Amino acid sequence: MKNYHVLDLVAVILLLIGGLNWGLVGLFNFNPIMSIFGAGLARFIFTFVGIAAVYRIILWARSKKSA
């Protein structure tokens, strides 16, 4: 298995949390992040999920250039 940088691992975990959350919102109209943390902290978490997505897109684009 590849050696992952801590930031890579955090980004993947955030993307998994975000993906599961959106799946529950789409299927059941239930937002567990909002339910658990409230609106203020949920907004903060969603911001970091978005940043993680941008980070992974940049890494993906760089790996496509070098391949």
Secondary structure, DSSP 4 states (H G I P E B T S, - for coil): -PPPPHHHHHHHHHHHHHHHHHHHHHHHS--HHHHHHHHHHHHHHHHHHHHHHHHHHHHHHHHHHH-
